[in-house]
């Protein structure tokens, strides 16, 4: 087996330039994202490449260098070229896919469709892809299979969309950010934009769309004040998660055209 990668000695850490550390981190991210996408364990990749699990773990953590020969072994086992694995321009590849985050009523579908049209790329609503994956409507998925199964369908749907579309605008479900692994995959493979709005705007928009779910708390009809309170709590609970997005666009009090221009500026 291979000798483990040696961490950078503390006395030399200050001499490493930030770009070098970032590069090693990106390299590790690519290997980890590939394993996630193809559902391959680190042990399986180790056996396929002949590189030790410990070595791979340190590589994925961005904690050290790797020889060219060992890197070639890893690349061959992954079915990619060394050039693909070590490319410098990560943002260029990631920027080909744009993912929109936010609660219902944030404008993900409306703005996403218009953004996709202006960029001449496909528009994908992940909720609809989840329904295809499960063979049932979302409400039925939750009722028949439960939350955990829904997360599995969501993950598979996202992996399929990422594999099928090199360029796309993806409108995600509002709760995707609560699944750490799926959210991490989205952050690694897409430029993520959080579409923000006030609780009042979230509520008025979904009502205007004929969606009465804000008034259904725990299966019981509730008043406007209680519904607004639940939306406020959701925003508060998920704010730090949404804030991990690469950019945020405030849509409150803005027209569709104004919000679309803000999104384009965020992507520039």
N, C-alpha and C positions, 0 to 999 in steps of 0.2 A: 504494500500500500504506500501511498505517498506521504512524505513528511508533511506535517500540518503547516499551514501558512503562518508565518510569524507576525504578530501584531506589531505595529509601529512602536518602537521604544519611546517612552515619554520624553526623553531628552531630545529626540529628533522630531517630535510631533510638530513643534512650532516652525520647523523648517519646511514642512510640506505646504505647498500652495493650496488654497481652497479649491481651485478648479480640479486639481488632481484628486482630492478626496471626493469631490462631487462626481468625477468620472468613474471612480471605482464603485461608488454607490449606485450609479446608473447601470453599470455592468452587472452588479448583483441583482438589481431590480429586474433586468431583462431575463436573467436565468430563472428567478423566482416566478415572474409573471408567466414565462413559458411553461414551467411545471404546473402552475395553477390552471392554465388554459387547457393543457392536455392531460390533466388529472394524473400526473406522474409524481410519485413520491421521490424524495431525495435518495432513498435507498435504491430505487429502480434506476434513477439517472446515474448513480454511482456504479451500479453493476454494468450498465450499458456503456459507460465511458471509461471505466477502469480507474476513475478518480475517487478517492476516499470520500465518505460522507462528511467527515470533519472538514476536509478541504473545501467541499462544496458549500458547507454551512458558513465557513468564513468568507468564501467568495460572495455568497448571497448577502452577507452582512456588510460587504464593502470594507472588510478589515485588513486587507493585504493585497499584495500583487500576486499574479499567477503567471507561470512561464508560458511562452508561446505554444510549446508542445502540448502542455496539459490543457490549455485553452482550446487548441485544435481538437483534442479528444472530446471535450465537453460539447463543442459546436457540432462535431460529427454525430454524437449521440442524440443531440437535439434536432438534427436534420436541417441545420442552418449553416451558413458560411461564417467563417471567423469575422469577415468584414461586417456582416449584419450584426454580429454580437458586439463588436467594438466600435460601432459607428458613433460619431461625436454628436451629430445633430438630432438629439432625442426629441426636442420640441417640434421640429418640422414634421416628424412622423406622427406624433401625438396630436398635433394641431389639425390633422386631416379629419379627425372625428371630434365633434363638439357635443358634450352632454349637458343638458339643462336640468338643474336641481331646483327643488322648492315644493311647498305645499300645494294642494289643489287650489286653483284660482291665481296662481303666480303668473300664469301666461305661458306655460311651457308648450302647450299644443299650438296656441295661436301664433306666438312668436317663433316657435321652432319651425313650423311649416313655412312661414315667410322667410326666415333666415335660410332655410334649406333651398328654397326657390331662388333666392338671390345669389346663393353660392353654387347653384346648379348641382346639388348633391341630394341623395335620398333623405327623406324624413322618416324616422322610425319612432313609433310610440311603444315604449318597452312594455307597458301594461297589455297591449294587444298581442305582443309576442309571447308574453307569459300565458295568455289565454290559448294561443296556438300550442304552446308547449304542453299545457295541462289538458287541452281539449275541452275546456269549460270556461264560463264567464268568471270574472274575478270573485264575485260574491259566492258562486258555487264552489270555487277552489277553496276559499276559507271555510265554508260550511262543511264541505266533504272531507277535506284533507287537513285543515288547520294551518296555523302560522308557519310552522317549521317546514311543511311541505311546500307552502307558497314560496318560501325563501329558496328552496332547492329549484323550483321551476323558474324563479326569477334569475337565479345564477346561471342556469343552463341557457335561458333565453338570451341573457346578456352575452355569454360566451359565443353563442351562435351568431348574434348580430355583429360582434366584433370580428369574427372570422369571415363573415359574408361581405362586410362593408369596410373597405379601406378608407372611404370618405363618407361621412354621414352626419346628420344632426339627430341626436337621440334625446327624446323627452322621457325622463325616468319617472318612476313612481315616487311619491312624496316620502315614503318610508325606507327607500333603498339605503339611505345613509346610515340607518340603524344596524345594518348588517356589515360588520367590519371588513370581512374578506371580499365581499362583492363590491363594497365602496372603494376599497383599495385598488381592486382591479380596474374600476372605472377611472380612478384618479391616474393610474399608470398608463392607461390606453387612450384617454380622451382629455381634451381641454374642458374642464368643468366650469360652468357658469351658474352661480346661485341667483335665481330671479327672486328678488325680495319684494315684499309688499306688506302693508300694515294689516293687522288682523281684520279690521273693518273692511278693507278692500278684498281680502281673501274671501270673506264671507259673502259680500255683495256680488262678487263675480260668480261664485259657484251657484248662488241662488238664481242669478240671471240666466245661467246655463240650464236651469231646471233641476239642479242637483240638490236634493234635500238631505243629503247625508250629514251636513253640519247640525241638523236638528234631531239626529238620531244618536242619542248617547246611551251606550250599553243596551241598544235595542229598544229603548223607550223614547217616545216623542218628548222633546224638551223645548223650552222657550228660547227666544233669540238671545237673551242675556247669557243663559247657560251654554248655548252653542258657541257664542263669541268667546266665552271663558275657556272652553275646550281648545279652540283655535289658538288662543293666546298661550295656553299651556304647552301645546304642541310646538309652537314657535320657540318658546323659551327652552324646552327640553332639547330641541334639535339645533339650536342656534350655533353652538360650537362645532357641530358636525357639518352643517351647511357652510360654515366659515372656512372649512378646509378646501373649499373649491378654489380654483386658480383665479377666479374673478367673481365679482358680485355686481349685479345691476339692479338698482332701485326702480321699481315700476310704479310705485304709488303716485297717483296724480299725473301720470304720464300717458300720452296717447300711444297706440301700438307703434306708430311711426317713430316717435321719440325713443321708445324703449328699444326698438330695432336698431336705431342709429347708435345708441349706447352700447349695445351688444357688439356691433361691428367695431366700434372704437376699442372695446375691451379685447378684441381678438387681433387688433392691428399690431 
